[in-house]
Amino acid sequence: MAKVQGAITVNTHRCKGCNLCVVACPTDTLGLAADVNDRGYHFAYMKNPENCIGCCSCALVCPDACIEVYRVKVEG
């Protein structure tokens, strides 16, 4: 059976660093960056990308729709 590997993209210009996605992630994939965006917010990023399962929890709780989730089959 193929394993599913997830990945996300975050619109860093729109992200306001509310931390809801980080809390909602069941696999501790996300974190807030030390850098700030042009509006002065610490934005979300994939802190542990190998943990992502593509569950969409982060995208569902994001109030600004900054997150897109992708799933890829990994053979092996």
Buried (B, 14 or more C-beta within 10 A) or exposed (E): EEEEBBBBEBBBEBBBBBEBBBEBBEEEBBBBBEEEBEEEBBBBBBBEEEBBBBBBBBBEBBEEEBBBBEBEEEEE
